[in-house]
Amino acid sequence: MDRRSKLIEIIKAVTRKDDVPAPDESLFDSGLLDSFALPDLVSALEKEFSIQIPDSDLNPRKFDSIERIEEYLISRN
């Protein structure tokens, strides 16, 4: 499974919704994520991709869309 497919599955699991926005659409503006769901998303990303996301990176803008999350993951590798 490629990175984007894994991200989509994580977003579906965290939001408990089958809706998947366009890769550049805001997950927060679309209502799929809110500040309370962000830690769950980050935890799932850490587990799936075997990374540590520092608290200083817990900024909704870094995780605003599928594209931004992909860019962040690439920068962590």
Jmol script that loads the backbone (N, CA, C; Angstrom):
load data "model"
ATOM      1  N   MET A   1       0.845  -1.172   0.000  1.00  0.00           N
ATOM      2  CA  MET A   1       0.000   0.000   0.000  1.00  0.00           C
ATOM      3  C   MET A   1       0.898   1.247   0.000  1.00  0.00           C
ATOM      4  N   ASP A   2       0.595   2.207  -0.863  1.00  0.00           N
ATOM      5  CA  ASP A   2       1.429   3.394  -0.938  1.00  0.00           C
ATOM      6  C   ASP A   2       1.102   4.376   0.193  1.00  0.00           C
ATOM      7  N   ARG A   3       1.931   5.399   0.319  1.00  0.00           N
ATOM      8  CA  ARG A   3       1.807   6.357   1.422  1.00  0.00           C
ATOM      9  C   ARG A   3       0.442   7.046   1.441  1.00  0.00           C
ATOM     10  N   ARG A   4      -0.032   7.480   0.263  1.00  0.00           N
ATOM     11  CA  ARG A   4      -1.322   8.181   0.214  1.00  0.00           C
ATOM     12  C   ARG A   4      -2.457   7.264   0.653  1.00  0.00           C
ATOM     13  N   SER A   5      -2.444   6.029   0.214  1.00  0.00           N
ATOM     14  CA  SER A   5      -3.489   5.079   0.612  1.00  0.00           C
ATOM     15  C   SER A   5      -3.470   4.850   2.117  1.00  0.00           C
ATOM     16  N   LYS A   6      -2.273   4.756   2.688  1.00  0.00           N
ATOM     17  CA  LYS A   6      -2.156   4.607   4.140  1.00  0.00           C
ATOM     18  C   LYS A   6      -2.709   5.831   4.853  1.00  0.00           C
ATOM     19  N   LEU A   7      -2.389   7.026   4.329  1.00  0.00           N
ATOM     20  CA  LEU A   7      -2.905   8.262   4.926  1.00  0.00           C
ATOM     21  C   LEU A   7      -4.427   8.293   4.903  1.00  0.00           C
ATOM     22  N   ILE A   8      -4.993   7.925   3.783  1.00  0.00           N
ATOM     23  CA  ILE A   8      -6.453   7.919   3.656  1.00  0.00           C
ATOM     24  C   ILE A   8      -7.068   6.957   4.661  1.00  0.00           C
ATOM     25  N   GLU A   9      -6.474   5.791   4.817  1.00  0.00           N
ATOM     26  CA  GLU A   9      -6.988   4.818   5.788  1.00  0.00           C
ATOM     27  C   GLU A   9      -6.879   5.360   7.215  1.00  0.00           C
ATOM     28  N   ILE A  10      -5.774   6.033   7.521  1.00  0.00           N
ATOM     29  CA  ILE A  10      -5.600   6.627   8.854  1.00  0.00           C
ATOM     30  C   ILE A  10      -6.656   7.704   9.092  1.00  0.00           C
ATOM     31  N   ILE A  11      -6.867   8.565   8.102  1.00  0.00           N
ATOM     32  CA  ILE A  11      -7.866   9.638   8.237  1.00  0.00           C
ATOM     33  C   ILE A  11      -9.255   9.049   8.447  1.00  0.00           C
ATOM     34  N   LYS A  12      -9.580   8.020   7.686  1.00  0.00           N
ATOM     35  CA  LYS A  12     -10.880   7.359   7.862  1.00  0.00           C
ATOM     36  C   LYS A  12     -11.017   6.770   9.265  1.00  0.00           C
ATOM     37  N   ALA A  13      -9.957   6.157   9.763  1.00  0.00           N
ATOM     38  CA  ALA A  13     -10.012   5.546  11.091  1.00  0.00           C
ATOM     39  C   ALA A  13     -10.139   6.605  12.181  1.00  0.00           C
ATOM     40  N   VAL A  14      -9.377   7.694  12.063  1.00  0.00           N
ATOM     41  CA  VAL A  14      -9.401   8.740  13.086  1.00  0.00           C
ATOM     42  C   VAL A  14     -10.733   9.481  13.085  1.00  0.00           C
ATOM     43  N   THR A  15     -11.254   9.769  11.888  1.00  0.00           N
ATOM     44  CA  THR A  15     -12.502  10.544  11.798  1.00  0.00           C
ATOM     45  C   THR A  15     -13.747   9.670  11.914  1.00  0.00           C
ATOM     46  N   ARG A  16     -13.557   8.360  11.730  1.00  0.00           N
ATOM     47  CA  ARG A  16     -14.682   7.426  11.715  1.00  0.00           C
ATOM     48  C   ARG A  16     -15.706   7.782  10.640  1.00  0.00           C
ATOM     49  N   LYS A  17     -15.184   8.285   9.514  1.00  0.00           N
ATOM     50  CA  LYS A  17     -16.014   8.646   8.361  1.00  0.00           C
ATOM     51  C   LYS A  17     -15.364   8.078   7.112  1.00  0.00           C
ATOM     52  N   ASP A  18     -16.186   7.780   6.128  1.00  0.00           N
ATOM     53  CA  ASP A  18     -15.665   7.267   4.863  1.00  0.00           C
ATOM     54  C   ASP A  18     -15.350   8.381   3.876  1.00  0.00           C
ATOM     55  N   ASP A  19     -15.710   9.624   4.221  1.00  0.00           N
ATOM     56  CA  ASP A  19     -15.451  10.755   3.343  1.00  0.00           C
ATOM     57  C   ASP A  19     -13.953  11.018   3.269  1.00  0.00           C
ATOM     58  N   VAL A  20     -13.472  11.229   2.067  1.00  0.00           N
ATOM     59  CA  VAL A  20     -12.070  11.585   1.881  1.00  0.00           C
ATOM     60  C   VAL A  20     -12.045  12.819   0.984  1.00  0.00           C
ATOM     61  N   PRO A  21     -11.517  13.912   1.505  1.00  0.00           N
ATOM     62  CA  PRO A  21     -11.460  15.125   0.688  1.00  0.00           C
ATOM     63  C   PRO A  21     -10.398  15.015  -0.401  1.00  0.00           C
ATOM     64  N   ALA A  22     -10.414  15.955  -1.320  1.00  0.00           N
ATOM     65  CA  ALA A  22      -9.369  16.032  -2.344  1.00  0.00           C
ATOM     66  C   ALA A  22      -8.026  16.210  -1.630  1.00  0.00           C
ATOM     67  N   PRO A  23      -6.941  15.783  -2.268  1.00  0.00           N
ATOM     68  CA  PRO A  23      -5.631  15.855  -1.615  1.00  0.00           C
ATOM     69  C   PRO A  23      -5.243  17.249  -1.109  1.00  0.00           C
ATOM     70  N   ASP A  24      -5.732  18.300  -1.777  1.00  0.00           N
ATOM     71  CA  ASP A  24      -5.368  19.651  -1.360  1.00  0.00           C
ATOM     72  C   ASP A  24      -6.443  20.340  -0.512  1.00  0.00           C
ATOM     73  N   GLU A  25      -7.534  19.648  -0.238  1.00  0.00           N
ATOM     74  CA  GLU A  25      -8.619  20.223   0.564  1.00  0.00           C
ATOM     75  C   GLU A  25      -8.293  20.162   2.060  1.00  0.00           C
ATOM     76  N   SER A  26      -8.658  21.204   2.762  1.00  0.00           N
ATOM     77  CA  SER A  26      -8.384  21.271   4.195  1.00  0.00           C
ATOM     78  C   SER A  26      -9.203  20.241   4.960  1.00  0.00           C
ATOM     79  N   LEU A  27      -8.523  19.439   5.756  1.00  0.00           N
ATOM     80  CA  LEU A  27      -9.214  18.457   6.592  1.00  0.00           C
ATOM     81  C   LEU A  27      -9.970  19.155   7.724  1.00  0.00           C
ATOM     82  N   PHE A  28      -9.480  20.325   8.111  1.00  0.00           N
ATOM     83  CA  PHE A  28     -10.117  21.076   9.191  1.00  0.00           C
ATOM     84  C   PHE A  28     -11.311  21.867   8.678  1.00  0.00           C
ATOM     85  N   ASP A  29     -11.144  22.561   7.533  1.00  0.00           N
ATOM     86  CA  ASP A  29     -12.256  23.331   6.959  1.00  0.00           C
ATOM     87  C   ASP A  29     -13.397  22.428   6.514  1.00  0.00           C
ATOM     88  N   SER A  30     -13.061  21.209   6.094  1.00  0.00           N
ATOM     89  CA  SER A  30     -14.095  20.268   5.648  1.00  0.00           C
ATOM     90  C   SER A  30     -14.870  19.673   6.824  1.00  0.00           C
ATOM     91  N   GLY A  31     -14.342  19.869   8.037  1.00  0.00           N
ATOM     92  CA  GLY A  31     -15.006  19.336   9.219  1.00  0.00           C
ATOM     93  C   GLY A  31     -14.591  17.926   9.585  1.00  0.00           C
ATOM     94  N   LEU A  32     -13.699  17.336   8.808  1.00  0.00           N
ATOM     95  CA  LEU A  32     -13.257  15.976   9.120  1.00  0.00           C
ATOM     96  C   LEU A  32     -12.399  15.941  10.379  1.00  0.00           C
ATOM     97  N   LEU A  33     -11.533  16.942  10.539  1.00  0.00           N
ATOM     98  CA  LEU A  33     -10.665  17.000  11.711  1.00  0.00           C
ATOM     99  C   LEU A  33     -10.913  18.280  12.497  1.00  0.00           C
ATOM    100  N   ASP A  34     -10.640  18.193  13.791  1.00  0.00           N
ATOM    101  CA  ASP A  34     -10.638  19.383  14.631  1.00  0.00           C
ATOM    102  C   ASP A  34      -9.442  19.261  15.570  1.00  0.00           C
ATOM    103  N   SER A  35      -9.251  20.257  16.402  1.00  0.00           N
ATOM    104  CA  SER A  35      -8.068  20.268  17.258  1.00  0.00           C
ATOM    105  C   SER A  35      -8.042  19.094  18.237  1.00  0.00           C
ATOM    106  N   PHE A  36      -9.209  18.543  18.542  1.00  0.00           N
ATOM    107  CA  PHE A  36      -9.258  17.397  19.451  1.00  0.00           C
ATOM    108  C   PHE A  36      -8.836  16.106  18.750  1.00  0.00           C
ATOM    109  N   ALA A  37      -9.047  16.029  17.443  1.00  0.00           N
ATOM    110  CA  ALA A  37      -8.686  14.835  16.679  1.00  0.00           C
ATOM    111  C   ALA A  37      -7.230  14.854  16.229  1.00  0.00           C
ATOM    112  N   LEU A  38      -6.605  16.029  16.244  1.00  0.00           N
ATOM    113  CA  LEU A  38      -5.219  16.134  15.777  1.00  0.00           C
ATOM    114  C   LEU A  38      -4.260  15.206  16.523  1.00  0.00           C
ATOM    115  N   PRO A  39      -4.300  15.138  17.854  1.00  0.00           N
ATOM    116  CA  PRO A  39      -3.390  14.202  18.543  1.00  0.00           C
ATOM    117  C   PRO A  39      -3.611  12.737  18.145  1.00  0.00           C
ATOM    118  N   ASP A  40      -4.859  12.358  17.883  1.00  0.00           N
ATOM    119  CA  ASP A  40      -5.135  10.990  17.429  1.00  0.00           C
ATOM    120  C   ASP A  40      -4.519  10.740  16.057  1.00  0.00           C
ATOM    121  N   LEU A  41      -4.637  11.739  15.179  1.00  0.00           N
ATOM    122  CA  LEU A  41      -4.052  11.616  13.849  1.00  0.00           C
ATOM    123  C   LEU A  41      -2.533  11.489  13.957  1.00  0.00           C
ATOM    124  N   VAL A  42      -1.925  12.355  14.737  1.00  0.00           N
ATOM    125  CA  VAL A  42      -0.472  12.338  14.899  1.00  0.00           C
ATOM    126  C   VAL A  42      -0.013  11.001  15.485  1.00  0.00           C
ATOM    127  N   SER A  43      -0.706  10.507  16.471  1.00  0.00           N
ATOM    128  CA  SER A  43      -0.357   9.216  17.072  1.00  0.00           C
ATOM    129  C   SER A  43      -0.434   8.097  16.040  1.00  0.00           C
ATOM    130  N   ALA A  44      -1.467   8.109  15.217  1.00  0.00           N
ATOM    131  CA  ALA A  44      -1.615   7.077  14.189  1.00  0.00           C
ATOM    132  C   ALA A  44      -0.508   7.197  13.143  1.00  0.00           C
ATOM    133  N   LEU A  45      -0.134   8.427  12.784  1.00  0.00           N
ATOM    134  CA  LEU A  45       0.959   8.624  11.829  1.00  0.00           C
ATOM    135  C   LEU A  45       2.273   8.112  12.395  1.00  0.00           C
ATOM    136  N   GLU A  46       2.520   8.403  13.661  1.00  0.00           N
ATOM    137  CA  GLU A  46       3.750   7.932  14.304  1.00  0.00           C
ATOM    138  C   GLU A  46       3.825   6.411  14.282  1.00  0.00           C
ATOM    139  N   LYS A  47       2.730   5.784  14.599  1.00  0.00           N
ATOM    140  CA  LYS A  47       2.707   4.319  14.647  1.00  0.00           C
ATOM    141  C   LYS A  47       2.875   3.713  13.249  1.00  0.00           C
ATOM    142  N   GLU A  48       2.127   4.212  12.292  1.00  0.00           N
ATOM    143  CA  GLU A  48       2.142   3.645  10.945  1.00  0.00           C
ATOM    144  C   GLU A  48       3.476   3.855  10.235  1.00  0.00           C
ATOM    145  N   PHE A  49       4.061   5.031  10.409  1.00  0.00           N
ATOM    146  CA  PHE A  49       5.276   5.371   9.663  1.00  0.00           C
ATOM    147  C   PHE A  49       6.548   5.301  10.513  1.00  0.00           C
ATOM    148  N   SER A  50       6.432   4.804  11.734  1.00  0.00           N
ATOM    149  CA  SER A  50       7.578   4.619  12.632  1.00  0.00           C
ATOM    150  C   SER A  50       8.421   5.887  12.760  1.00  0.00           C
ATOM    151  N   ILE A  51       7.734   6.978  13.095  1.00  0.00           N
ATOM    152  CA  ILE A  51       8.408   8.260  13.288  1.00  0.00           C
ATOM    153  C   ILE A  51       7.984   8.843  14.631  1.00  0.00           C
ATOM    154  N   GLN A  52       8.741   9.840  15.073  1.00  0.00           N
ATOM    155  CA  GLN A  52       8.380  10.610  16.258  1.00  0.00           C
ATOM    156  C   GLN A  52       8.084  12.036  15.793  1.00  0.00           C
ATOM    157  N   ILE A  53       6.905  12.531  16.110  1.00  0.00           N
ATOM    158  CA  ILE A  53       6.543  13.893  15.756  1.00  0.00           C
ATOM    159  C   ILE A  53       6.659  14.732  17.019  1.00  0.00           C
ATOM    160  N   PRO A  54       7.575  15.699  17.023  1.00  0.00           N
ATOM    161  CA  PRO A  54       7.771  16.509  18.230  1.00  0.00           C
ATOM    162  C   PRO A  54       6.560  17.397  18.520  1.00  0.00           C
ATOM    163  N   ASP A  55       6.369  17.690  19.792  1.00  0.00           N
ATOM    164  CA  ASP A  55       5.255  18.545  20.191  1.00  0.00           C
ATOM    165  C   ASP A  55       5.276  19.881  19.461  1.00  0.00           C
ATOM    166  N   SER A  56       6.460  20.385  19.161  1.00  0.00           N
ATOM    167  CA  SER A  56       6.566  21.668  18.467  1.00  0.00           C
ATOM    168  C   SER A  56       5.971  21.618  17.062  1.00  0.00           C
ATOM    169  N   ASP A  57       5.772  20.421  16.509  1.00  0.00           N
ATOM    170  CA  ASP A  57       5.165  20.271  15.183  1.00  0.00           C
ATOM    171  C   ASP A  57       3.655  20.064  15.241  1.00  0.00           C
ATOM    172  N   LEU A  58       3.081  20.056  16.418  1.00  0.00           N
ATOM    173  CA  LEU A  58       1.634  19.850  16.534  1.00  0.00           C
ATOM    174  C   LEU A  58       0.888  21.142  16.182  1.00  0.00           C
ATOM    175  N   ASN A  59       1.002  21.486  14.936  1.00  0.00           N
ATOM    176  CA  ASN A  59       0.371  22.673  14.393  1.00  0.00           C
ATOM    177  C   ASN A  59      -0.609  22.214  13.317  1.00  0.00           C
ATOM    178  N   PRO A  60      -1.879  22.585  13.436  1.00  0.00           N
ATOM    179  CA  PRO A  60      -2.863  22.126  12.446  1.00  0.00           C
ATOM    180  C   PRO A  60      -2.471  22.440  11.002  1.00  0.00           C
ATOM    181  N   ARG A  61      -1.751  23.509  10.763  1.00  0.00           N
ATOM    182  CA  ARG A  61      -1.356  23.857   9.385  1.00  0.00           C
ATOM    183  C   ARG A  61      -0.467  22.778   8.765  1.00  0.00           C
ATOM    184  N   LYS A  62       0.345  22.107   9.567  1.00  0.00           N
ATOM    185  CA  LYS A  62       1.221  21.059   9.035  1.00  0.00           C
ATOM    186  C   LYS A  62       0.435  19.819   8.620  1.00  0.00           C
ATOM    187  N   PHE A  63      -0.762  19.663   9.175  1.00  0.00           N
ATOM    188  CA  PHE A  63      -1.568  18.461   8.927  1.00  0.00           C
ATOM    189  C   PHE A  63      -2.927  18.836   8.320  1.00  0.00           C
ATOM    190  N   ASP A  64      -2.943  19.954   7.572  1.00  0.00           N
ATOM    191  CA  ASP A  64      -4.200  20.519   7.080  1.00  0.00           C
ATOM    192  C   ASP A  64      -4.804  19.749   5.916  1.00  0.00           C
ATOM    193  N   SER A  65      -3.981  19.073   5.138  1.00  0.00           N
ATOM    194  CA  SER A  65      -4.502  18.346   3.981  1.00  0.00           C
ATOM    195  C   SER A  65      -3.668  17.083   3.775  1.00  0.00           C
ATOM    196  N   ILE A  66      -4.156  16.228   2.928  1.00  0.00           N
ATOM    197  CA  ILE A  66      -3.419  15.004   2.612  1.00  0.00           C
ATOM    198  C   ILE A  66      -2.065  15.369   2.004  1.00  0.00           C
ATOM    199  N   GLU A  67      -2.054  16.369   1.116  1.00  0.00           N
ATOM    200  CA  GLU A  67      -0.794  16.787   0.500  1.00  0.00           C
ATOM    201  C   GLU A  67       0.197  17.303   1.540  1.00  0.00           C
ATOM    202  N   ARG A  68      -0.274  18.120   2.482  1.00  0.00           N
ATOM    203  CA  ARG A  68       0.629  18.663   3.501  1.00  0.00           C
ATOM    204  C   ARG A  68       1.168  17.559   4.411  1.00  0.00           C
ATOM    205  N   ILE A  69       0.332  16.588   4.727  1.00  0.00           N
ATOM    206  CA  ILE A  69       0.796  15.474   5.560  1.00  0.00           C
ATOM    207  C   ILE A  69       1.857  14.683   4.801  1.00  0.00           C
ATOM    208  N   GLU A  70       1.620  14.446   3.515  1.00  0.00           N
ATOM    209  CA  GLU A  70       2.623  13.735   2.705  1.00  0.00           C
ATOM    210  C   GLU A  70       3.943  14.502   2.684  1.00  0.00           C
ATOM    211  N   GLU A  71       3.888  15.823   2.483  1.00  0.00           N
ATOM    212  CA  GLU A  71       5.102  16.633   2.479  1.00  0.00           C
ATOM    213  C   GLU A  71       5.826  16.541   3.815  1.00  0.00           C
ATOM    214  N   TYR A  72       5.039  16.573   4.896  1.00  0.00           N
ATOM    215  CA  TYR A  72       5.647  16.470   6.226  1.00  0.00           C
ATOM    216  C   TYR A  72       6.338  15.121   6.397  1.00  0.00           C
ATOM    217  N   LEU A  73       5.673  14.055   5.994  1.00  0.00           N
ATOM    218  CA  LEU A  73       6.257  12.723   6.131  1.00  0.00           C
ATOM    219  C   LEU A  73       7.533  12.584   5.311  1.00  0.00           C
ATOM    220  N   ILE A  74       7.544  13.157   4.117  1.00  0.00           N
ATOM    221  CA  ILE A  74       8.737  13.108   3.277  1.00  0.00           C
ATOM    222  C   ILE A  74       9.882  13.859   3.961  1.00  0.00           C
ATOM    223  N   SER A  75       9.565  14.996   4.567  1.00  0.00           N
ATOM    224  CA  SER A  75      10.609  15.783   5.236  1.00  0.00           C
ATOM    225  C   SER A  75      11.155  15.086   6.482  1.00  0.00           C
ATOM    226  N   ARG A  76      10.401  14.171   7.048  1.00  0.00           N
ATOM    227  CA  ARG A  76      10.828  13.443   8.262  1.00  0.00           C
ATOM    228  C   ARG A  76      11.715  12.256   7.925  1.00  0.00           C
ATOM    229  N   ASN A  77      11.737  11.856   6.679  1.00  0.00           N
ATOM    230  CA  ASN A  77      12.552  10.688   6.268  1.00  0.00           C
ATOM    231  C   ASN A  77      13.885  11.104   5.739  1.00  0.00           C
TER     232      ASN A  77
END
end "model"
wireframe off; spacefill off
backbone 0.3
color backbone group
